[in-house]
């Protein structure tokens, strides 16, 4: 085999290996669909009662150092909101989350933050600056986010919100900043009268 032919064979093998690696990576990063997006809002997904995926029991310590488990909220509607102090949309949606907690809290709804800051001090500063009235699970390494069902949300994008029904299953997800109006159609039917 000539040097030119060897170089061409090596180049083809390299291209084939790169193409195969790209195909594998595309498969790893493309979420499996778990439901159809809600009509008219591609950032929100809703799940019919019989098709709701279960969530693992997210657990750890809050920014204040208290133990938190998602299962502690069983029987309530929970809005899990993933955020970080360096995320501008996360900062912008905090007043809305506070309004949501005040409006629906008396009917059995709770907001549970999922702080992705590497430093607990950064998360605490954010919590104090915004006077958060709900706890946030500190998840600096993203271990809790990695436990979420594959394809449920874009795990690398912040903020995102997961609406958990009283049985611990996912009723809806929302990528990006959330508003009360966007959540009302999903949350209100799940709440106590």
Steps between C-alpha positions, in 0.01 A plus 500: 500500500642837404542788739226697324259208517578449874436870566167481315397188693598666829307813404188295412523313830536828686196648323302183568597507868409870527166440328425207731595706806273784383211257453552360851525846652190616316315202643622581849404864487168468321230452759253219461159661472295439812197695379388744238557869562193696600329657200625850431781487758803293397675569832226339710417130510191359666433137591165322516425349842566141387823589318682707762857393566601446863783706646774357716495616862729800462675551831784690664551813704345839454705816470428547871640154579168324568428154357250506211329214318247534222299223670449735798261692272287198401134598485588852381555648157869590475668740259864397479684801360864452396703820520845653556600842631694582180195433274319825395165329416516326840534836671217646294251223586546507879223757567261289291585184696437688825157613368420142395592370847281765667203449266486120504686411821182491704356243259785252541766622256867542592799639313826309545811658354788297358812717528776420252762741636840343562527700821243481777596859589391621154166321535447638851579853381241460221245361749554796736508763224166381363344416840405151382220359714544146369791259555756410237683170479870571442620294201849631411611196300164452326452153651129555562445636149672194353247281685211652302350273232684529171332741261281661766680835482818637347723437800753758380256789463390725786252579627254217470195409702342160562140480625466193723151373580398389853600139424858596406460480123578766240193690380696752291839652428598847389836599353599861557343770710157411638188707566187437700292516183709227334458271800136569588352247253713222647522595869145615581332165412748321731434724803261446788174694468 
